Amino acid sequence: MVYRGKLLRVNEDEVCLPDGATARRETIVHPRAAVIIPLLDSGEVLLERQYRYSVRRHFYELPAGKIEFNENPLTTAKRELREETGYF
């Protein structure tokens, strides 16, 4: 493990390639998340505008969020849709 934060962890491993050589690979371990694609009656897709600190700008994204302990992914997706857009 290279890094452990509140939300995610970064691992670095040595892997064997098909030709027998080795290489280093980094992986990010993130808790489960759910995303929903809200399609309106008009056929439009509902997006939300979110500021992302890492790139210091706004993005348009689908509503999504971390799945809480013992939560069904569909329940998570519906909750995030309601919280982030006001739709349900």
Secondary structure, DSSP 8 states (H G I E B T S, - for coil): --EE-SS-EEEEEEEE-TTS-EEEEEEEE---EEE---B-TTS-B--EEEEETTTTEEEEE--EEE--TT--HHHHHHHHHHHHHS--
